[in-house]
């Protein structure tokens, strides 16, 4: 699961040297469009839908891991 998420994140050229604690916005300067693309790719990859209310809580790679672990 982690490898699949990491592959999605690394497909964005702005993301390099990511760690579980990396903040996707402040560490990599991702725009809302970048984040939307990543979320769509994750939803497609894991066949889930991430509600908007949950998106605001996802800030780091670890947050993504935890969310997928409990919802996929």
C-alpha positions in Angstrom: 0.0 0.0 0.0 2.7 2.5 0.9 4.6 1.8 -2.3 1.5 2.5 -4.3 0.9 5.8 -2.6 4.5 6.8 -2.8 4.5 6.1 -6.6 1.5 8.4 -7.0 3.2 11.2 -5.0 6.5 10.9 -6.9 4.7 11.3 -10.2 4.4 15.0 -9.3 7.8 16.6 -10.2 7.6 19.0 -7.2 7.8 16.1 -4.7 11.3 14.8 -4.0 12.8 13.2 -0.9 9.5 12.6 0.7 9.3 11.2 4.3 6.2 10.2 6.2 6.3 13.5 8.1 6.6 15.6 4.9 3.9 18.3 4.7 2.7 18.2 1.2 1.9 21.9 1.0 4.6 23.6 3.0 7.5 21.2 2.2 6.8 20.9 -1.6 4.7 23.9 -2.4 1.8 21.9 -3.9 -1.1 23.9 -5.2 -4.7 23.0 -4.6 -4.8 21.6 -8.2 -1.7 19.4 -7.4 -3.4 18.1 -4.3 -6.7 17.5 -6.2 -4.8 15.4 -8.8 -3.1 13.4 -6.1 -6.3 12.8 -4.3 -8.0 11.7 -7.5 -5.2 9.3 -8.3 -5.3 7.8 -4.8 -9.1 7.4 -5.0 -8.7 5.6 -8.4 -5.9 3.5 -7.2 -7.7 2.3 -4.0 -11.3 2.5 -5.3 -12.4 4.8 -2.5 -13.8 8.3 -2.2 -12.2 10.8 0.2 -14.9 13.2 1.4 -14.0 16.9 1.6 -14.4 16.9 5.3 -11.6 14.3 5.5 -9.3 16.1 3.1 -8.7 19.0 5.4 -7.1 16.6 7.9 -4.7 15.1 5.4 -1.5 17.1 5.5 1.4 14.6 5.4 2.3 11.4 3.7 1.7 9.6 7.1 -1.8 11.1 7.1 -2.4 9.5 3.7 -1.1 6.2 4.9 -3.3 6.3 8.0 -6.4 7.3 6.0 -6.0 4.5 3.4 -5.2 2.0 6.1 -8.5 2.6 7.8 -10.7 3.3 4.8 -9.6 1.1 2.0 
